Amino acid sequence: MKTVREGSHGKAKLRLVQTDKEFVGLVIEGGKTSFQTRGRDADAVWSTLQAELSRGGVNWFGHAGARSRFLHWFAGGFQSSSYLKDERDYKLKAKARLDATTPVEAAATGSGHGEAVLAAYRATSLRYPVEKTRLQKLLRGADADRFVQAAARFALSDGLGVEAKSALAAMERLLLPHDNAKWTVATYLPFLWRPDTHIFLKPEVTKDFASRVMHPLAQDYAAGLSLPVYASLLDMAGGIRAAFADLQPRDMIDIQSVIWVVGDYRDGREVPQP
């Protein structure tokens, strides 16, 4: 037997074990197995474990619970007019402005894009005000071109390989003197330039989502800009895309919106209409 997947939520631990003939799923609480299930399909056994915890009172749990919560707020899914207005259109507007002033290919090797990039950071509410303020000094200083080039190189990469690692490390070196080496800063431009490939990482809500769908990112996350964390995020994004496939998510804007909506929207908010 070998453990092939683990997760946790609160005091409960989930474990998926592979035997010669099947998969065994365990919920462990207080050092003792409180629930056990078996089956030949690993994903089905894992889903059963998540459903068991959901019956225990968790507000939303697993991809099925996340999907239900997303549709609670936006019954029309990604095509909902309220979804487009609240979650997508303003990001597309910021992307269009960035593409017009600083195309990613030009940014990767060019210079003099600091002011345009600063305007892109200011164009949405995805960034905290203090982070925008700290970026002003960087993007109006001697390192502006190097930072923009590193961000563009990361955007043009797949987010997983040697080029991505080098570009991410360069961004971190340039941001550290400004106390701004944050995932929200590093992933923002790649997300706007190439939402087909890259996703915006807002730590707290993303860690919460990972915990609720039992994804390893909940344990993998670290504040430092390391590529394994981003790779884990991309893997979780792939799981969301698969779970929401029938709703036809277009890109990482839709995927990141799932993470944000199911994790941050509060009860008492009027449910948007399709």
C-alpha positions in Angstrom: 0.0 0.0 0.0 1.1 3.6 -0.6 -0.4 7.0 0.1 -1.0 8.8 -3.1 -2.8 11.9 -1.9 -3.3 13.8 1.4 -5.2 16.9 2.5 -6.5 18.6 5.5 -9.2 20.9 6.6 -9.3 22.1 10.2 -8.5 19.1 12.4 -9.6 16.6 9.8 -7.0 14.8 7.7 -7.8 13.1 4.4 -5.7 10.3 3.0 -6.0 8.3 -0.2 -4.2 5.0 -0.2 -3.6 2.7 -3.2 -3.6 -1.0 -2.7 -3.1 -3.8 -5.3 -6.8 -3.8 -6.2 -8.4 -0.5 -5.2 -8.1 2.9 -3.6 -9.0 3.4 0.1 -10.0 6.8 1.4 -9.7 7.8 5.0 -10.9 10.7 7.1 -8.7 10.9 10.2 -9.7 12.9 13.3 -7.8 12.9 16.6 -5.5 10.2 15.3 -8.4 7.8 14.6 -10.2 6.9 11.4 -13.6 8.5 11.5 -14.7 7.5 8.0 -13.5 5.1 5.3 -14.5 4.4 1.7 -13.2 2.2 -1.1 -13.3 2.1 -4.9 -11.4 1.5 -8.1 -11.5 5.2 -9.2 -9.1 7.5 -7.3 -11.0 10.7 -8.1 -14.4 9.1 -7.1 -13.0 8.0 -3.7 -11.5 11.4 -3.1 -14.8 13.1 -3.9 -16.6 10.8 -1.5 -14.2 11.9 1.3 -14.9 15.6 0.4 -18.7 14.9 0.5 -18.3 13.3 3.9 -16.7 16.5 5.3 -19.4 18.6 3.6 -22.1 16.7 5.5 -20.1 17.6 8.6 -21.1 21.3 8.1 -18.5 22.9 5.9 -20.1 25.7 3.9 -18.6 24.6 0.6 -16.2 21.8 0.0 -14.6 20.1 -3.0 -15.1 21.2 -6.6 -18.8 20.3 -6.5 -19.3 22.6 -3.5 -17.2 25.4 -5.1 -19.2 25.1 -8.3 -22.5 25.3 -6.3 -21.3 28.4 -4.4 -20.1 30.1 -7.7 -23.5 29.5 -9.3 -25.3 30.7 -6.2 -23.8 34.2 -6.9 -23.8 33.9 -10.7 -26.6 31.6 -11.9 -25.7 32.2 -15.5 -22.1 31.1 -14.9 -19.4 32.8 -17.0 -21.9 34.1 -19.5 -23.9 35.9 -16.8 -24.2 39.7 -17.5 -23.6 40.4 -13.9 -20.5 38.1 -13.9 -19.1 40.0 -16.9 -19.8 43.3 -15.3 -18.5 42.5 -11.8 -15.6 40.1 -12.5 -14.4 40.1 -16.1 -15.0 43.2 -18.2 -12.8 45.6 -16.1 -9.9 43.1 -16.3 -10.3 42.9 -20.1 -10.3 46.7 -20.2 -7.0 46.8 -18.3 -5.6 44.1 -20.5 -6.5 46.0 -23.7 -4.9 49.2 -22.4 -1.7 47.3 -21.4 -1.5 45.5 -24.8 -1.9 48.9 -26.6 0.8 50.7 -24.6 3.2 47.9 -23.8 2.8 44.7 -25.9 4.4 41.8 -24.1 6.9 41.0 -26.9 8.1 44.6 -27.0 8.3 44.7 -23.2 10.5 41.6 -23.0 13.4 43.4 -24.8 12.4 47.1 -24.9 12.8 50.0 -22.6 10.9 53.1 -21.4 7.7 51.2 -20.5 7.7 52.1 -16.7 5.0 54.7 -16.8 2.6 52.6 -18.9 3.1 49.6 -16.7 2.6 51.7 -13.6 -0.7 52.8 -15.1 -1.6 49.1 -15.7 -1.1 48.3 -12.0 -3.3 51.3 -11.1 -6.1 50.3 -13.6 -7.7 47.7 -11.3 -8.5 47.0 -7.7 -6.6 43.7 -7.7 -3.6 45.4 -6.1 -3.5 46.9 -2.6 -2.9 50.7 -2.5 0.4 50.3 -0.6 1.8 47.9 -3.2 0.9 50.4 -5.9 2.7 53.1 -4.0 5.8 51.0 -3.6 5.8 50.2 -7.3 5.9 53.8 -8.2 9.5 54.2 -6.9 10.6 51.0 -8.8 8.9 51.8 -12.1 10.2 55.4 -12.1 13.7 54.4 -11.1 16.8 52.9 -12.7 15.5 49.3 -12.4 12.2 49.9 -14.2 13.3 48.4 -17.5 14.8 45.3 -15.9 11.6 44.7 -13.9 9.3 45.1 -16.9 11.5 42.8 -19.0 11.5 40.1 -16.3 7.7 40.3 -16.0 7.4 40.0 -19.7 9.8 37.1 -20.0 7.8 35.3 -17.3 4.6 36.0 -19.2 6.0 34.6 -22.4 7.1 31.4 -20.6 4.9 28.5 -19.7 5.3 29.3 -16.0 7.0 26.0 -15.3 10.5 25.8 -16.9 13.9 27.3 -16.7 13.0 30.6 -18.3 10.1 31.1 -15.9 12.3 30.3 -12.9 14.9 32.9 -14.0 12.4 35.6 -14.7 10.6 35.0 -11.4 13.9 35.2 -9.5 14.7 38.5 -11.3 11.4 40.0 -10.3 12.0 39.0 -6.7 15.5 40.6 -6.6 14.2 43.8 -8.0 11.1 44.0 -5.7 12.8 43.0 -2.4 14.5 46.4 -1.9 11.1 48.0 -2.1 9.5 45.5 0.3 7.2 44.5 -2.5 8.2 41.0 -3.5 4.6 39.8 -3.4 2.8 37.2 -5.5 0.2 39.8 -6.2 2.8 42.1 -7.8 4.7 39.3 -9.6 1.7 37.6 -11.2 -0.3 40.7 -12.1 1.3 41.6 -15.4 1.7 38.1 -16.8 -2.0 37.5 -15.9 -3.1 40.6 -17.9 -0.7 39.9 -20.8 -1.4 36.2 -21.2 -4.5 35.1 -19.3 -4.6 32.0 -21.6 -1.5 30.7 -19.6 -1.0 32.7 -16.4 -3.1 33.3 -13.3 -3.1 36.0 -10.7 -2.2 34.8 -7.2 -4.0 36.5 -4.3 -2.6 34.5 -1.4 -5.3 34.3 1.4 -8.3 33.5 -0.7 -6.3 31.1 -2.9 -4.9 29.2 0.1 -8.4 28.9 1.5 -9.8 27.6 -1.8 -6.9 25.1 -2.0 -7.7 23.8 1.4 -11.4 23.4 0.6 -10.8 21.4 -2.5 -8.0 19.5 -0.8 -5.3 20.6 -3.3 -1.6 20.4 -2.2 -1.2 24.1 -2.8 -2.7 24.6 0.7 0.6 23.1 2.0 2.9 24.1 -0.8 2.2 27.8 -0.6 5.1 30.0 0.6 5.3 33.8 0.5 8.7 33.7 -1.3 8.5 33.8 -5.1 9.4 30.2 -5.8 8.4 28.4 -9.0 7.1 25.2 -7.3 4.4 27.4 -5.6 3.3 28.8 -9.0 3.4 25.3 -10.6 1.1 24.0 -7.8 -1.2 26.9 -8.5 -1.3 26.1 -12.2 -2.1 22.5 -11.4 -5.0 23.6 -9.2 -6.2 25.9 -12.0 -6.3 22.9 -14.3 -8.5 21.0 -11.8 -10.9 24.0 -11.6 -11.0 24.1 -15.4 -12.0 20.4 -15.6 -14.6 20.7 -12.8 -16.2 23.7 -14.5 -15.7 22.5 -18.1 -19.4 22.5 -19.0 -19.7 26.2 -18.0 -16.9 26.9 -20.7 -14.4 29.0 -18.8 -12.5 31.0 -21.4 -9.2 31.6 -19.7 -7.5 32.2 -16.4 -9.6 35.3 -15.8 -12.5 33.0 -15.4 -10.5 30.4 -13.4 -9.2 33.1 -11.0 -12.7 34.5 -10.6 -13.9 31.1 -9.4 -11.3 31.2 -6.7 -12.2 34.8 -5.7 -16.0 34.4 -5.9 -16.4 31.2 -3.9 -13.9 32.3 -1.3 -14.7 36.0 -0.8 -18.3 36.6 -1.5 -20.3 36.8 1.7 -23.8 35.7 2.6 -26.3 38.5 2.6 -25.1 39.9 -0.7 -27.9 40.1 -3.3 -27.6 37.2 -5.7 -26.8 38.6 -9.2 -29.2 37.8 -12.0 -28.0 35.8 -15.1 
